């Protein structure tokens, strides 16, 4: 079994990644599994740059294949914000609910603006010598006026994916079963491309 490191300390993200990755082939490890956990500074100017920073930093430490994932929500009425600042949108030390409240408050100031948005996920696979491959996917939808559901994390309770628009009421990411979300989500799509790539590589 091959060690595959994930450059995250977020336990909910780890669970989501493990659901999609071929866990029977790879032993999934994260920053929390290091003897001395590190804090990686994401100071890139794009999802791709931040994913590469995370992947290459941890790969150099472990000497093993590493996945760096950077994702966020981009709201059209806010000129693409919060974008790469999604996790830091409400400031340091804030919760997912704080970030959602800030997003909804800003949209409330633009009542006539469209509530369309999309999630982006950029995945970088790196080794100790640098970037090996990259994958980017998106999921389009709209922003609800209030949170719905208890599943998922981040902005999931206010994101209504287009794929379920015909259902009444329109479910948020946080109201979908994990397998339903994985099938259509930005991260699920990018991870399936990663898995396909890894399956072609020599063990």
DADA-V615276 format. One record per residue. RES is the residue in one small letter. SS is DSSP state (a for helix, b for strand, c for the rest). BURIAL is + if it has 9 or more other ideal C-beta (glycine too) atoms within 8 Angstrom, else -. Layout:
RES_SS_BURIAL ; RES_SS_BURIAL
This chain:
x_c_- ; x_b_- ; x_b_+ ; x_b_+ ; x_b_+ ; x_b_+ ; x_c_+ ; x_c_+ ; x_c_- ; x_c_- ; x_a_- ; x_a_- ; x_a_+ ; x_a_+ ; x_a_- ; x_a_+ ; x_a_+ ; x_a_+ ; x_a_+ ; x_a_+ ; x_c_+ ; x_c_- ; x_c_- ; x_c_- ; x_c_- ; x_b_+ ; x_b_- ; x_b_+ ; x_b_+ ; x_b_+ ; x_a_+ ; x_a_- ; x_a_- ; x_c_+ ; x_c_- ; x_c_- ; x_c_- ; x_c_+ ; x_c_- ; x_c_+ ; x_c_- ; x_c_+ ; x_c_- ; x_c_+ ; x_c_- ; x_c_- ; x_a_+ ; x_a_+ ; x_a_+ ; x_a_+ ; x_a_+ ; x_a_+ ; x_a_+ ; x_a_+ ; x_a_+ ; x_a_+ ; x_a_+ ; x_a_+ ; x_a_+ ; x_a_- ; x_a_- ; x_a_+ ; x_c_- ; x_c_+ ; x_c_+ ; x_b_+ ; x_b_+ ; x_b_+ ; x_b_+ ; x_b_+ ; x_b_+ ; x_b_+ ; x_b_+ ; x_b_+ ; x_b_+ ; x_a_+ ; x_a_+ ; x_a_+ ; x_c_- ; x_c_- ; x_c_+ ; x_b_+ ; x_a_+ ; x_a_+ ; x_a_+ ; x_a_+ ; x_a_- ; x_a_- ; x_c_+ ; x_c_- ; x_c_- ; x_c_- ; x_c_- ; x_c_- ; x_c_- ; x_a_- ; x_a_- ; x_a_+ ; x_a_+ ; x_a_+ ; x_a_+ ; x_a_+ ; x_a_+ ; x_a_+ ; x_a_- ; x_a_+ ; x_a_+ ; x_a_- ; x_c_- ; x_c_- ; x_c_- ; x_c_- ; x_c_- ; x_c_- ; x_c_+ ; x_b_+ ; x_b_+ ; x_b_+ ; x_b_+ ; x_b_+ ; x_b_+ ; x_b_+ ; x_b_+ ; x_b_+ ; x_b_+ ; x_b_+ ; x_b_+ ; x_c_- ; x_c_- ; x_b_- ; x_b_+ ; x_b_- ; x_b_- ; x_b_+ ; x_b_+ ; x_b_+ ; x_b_+ ; x_b_+ ; x_b_+ ; x_b_- ; x_b_+ ; x_b_+ ; x_b_+ ; x_c_+ ; x_c_- ; x_c_- ; x_c_+ ; x_c_+ ; x_c_+ ; x_c_- ; x_c_+ ; x_c_+ ; x_c_- ; x_c_+ ; x_c_+ ; x_a_+ ; x_a_+ ; x_a_+ ; x_b_+ ; x_b_+ ; x_b_+ ; x_a_- ; x_a_- ; x_a_+ ; x_c_+ ; x_c_- ; x_c_- ; x_c_- ; x_c_- ; x_c_+ ; x_c_+ ; x_c_+ ; x_a_+ ; x_a_+ ; x_a_- ; x_c_+ ; x_c_- ; x_a_+ ; x_a_- ; x_a_- ; x_a_+ ; x_a_+ ; x_a_- ; x_a_+ ; x_c_+ ; x_a_+ ; x_a_+ ; x_a_+ ; x_a_+ ; x_a_+ ; x_a_+ ; x_a_+ ; x_a_+ ; x_a_+ ; x_a_+ ; x_a_- ; x_a_+ ; x_a_+ ; x_a_- ; x_c_- ; x_c_- ; x_c_- ; x_c_-
